[in-house]
């Protein structure tokens, strides 16, 4: 009787254990039923959780940061933009500088033309008596590349009086020509000098000669008549393909014998 009771207790314990195992197995089946079919992920629950955590963390990093390739592309685009902006700025500065130099050159050209025109039209029919020959000649010398004469107009001094002005064409090593102007008071050694035209391809003077007995005159490159003044002076300027001809009338006209001018001795 006692043996039967023990056997029934063992059976009951065994039955309870089986029920417990069955419930665990069913919970495990339910737990893993929703997992992916990949055997690497289903091997262990802990490894599956770890894989899910790493994958989710990686996606978050990708959404919020930049990769090395993206960073290099951004730097390259920024460098390209800086190069374009810098080039445009340099081009703008060069254009402004070139424009200012051109304006300054044109202003200097205009002022120089005004100086020459005023000095030629203010020419004085001053004569010089040479002791050796006893002749009186005009203080005027005209060559193709130079000209000298007395005038009332001074580039530096506007207080009146007269000065002797000399224009000289000088050529540099590159073939460019400059018109050099110098002024001095008659009888004084001190001179004031400046450049009127620079970097020109050609500068020359011509003089209109007309005999009183002739109806028509002619332009000559050298003035040889010391007893008369030219009626007109022409200045030729060449700058590349541009050519300028400036004709200036000489107001002090006539022959030497028809005028009573101031005589300056060489003494």
HUNORZI-V29150 format. One line per field, one symbol per residue. ss: DSSP state (H for helix, E for strand, L for the rest). A space follows every 10 residues. Layout:
ss = ???
//
This chain:
ss = LHHHHHHHHH HHHHHHHHHH HHHHHHHHHH HHLLLLLLHH HHLLHHHHHH HHHHHHHHHH HHHHLLLHHH HHHHHHHHHH HHHHHHHHHH HHHHHHHHHH HHHHHHHHHH HHHHHHHHHH HLELLLEEEL LLLLLEEELE EELLLEEEEE ELLLLLLLLL LLEEEEEEEE ELLLLLEEEE EEEELLLLLL LEEEEEEEEE LEEEEEEEEL LLLLLLLEEE LLELLLLELL LEEEEEEEEL LEEEEEEEEL LLLLEHHHLL LLEEELL
//
